[in-house]
Amino acid sequence: FSLFDKNGDGQITSKELGTVMRSLGQNPSESELQDMINEVDADSNGTIDFP
């Protein structure tokens, strides 16, 4: 989780997810990134949280 959570706040934002995806050779749109987050966003705050 900490590899994705660049600022260490316990949440992964679409920006942080995009940075990691691009480093892996992917180029998702902002909409695609938000869709990925929405699929696992348990509390609907727009981020992926580490419990």
Beta strands, then each sheet from edge to edge (+ up, - down):
strand 1: 11-12
strand 2: 48-49
sheet 1: 1+ 2-
end
